[in-house]
Amino acid sequence: MGSPSRTDPKASPPPGTVDPCASGVCGTEVPPLVGSVLTGTGLTLAQAAAALQRGEAPALTDVQRRIVERYVLDRGV
């Protein structure tokens, strides 16, 4: 097996370099949250938290899901 392709999104950055998007939020992407609204969902944090607690699966990115989960934990919702 060869080394991972440079175009493979799961490939690690070359040794000695820093992943430019380690946070999961890159400069060319829209922010996952503007104010209290989750971008692209039309839901506020509170609405998304309530939806998750009802067992629904709102269309969230991985980053948005982590934000909502943290919101729930921080507020004891």
Secondary structure, DSSP 4 states (H G I P E B T S, - for coil): --PPPTT-TTSPPPTT---TTTTS--TTSPPSEETTEETTTTEEHHHHHHHHHTT------HHHHHHHHHHHHHHT-
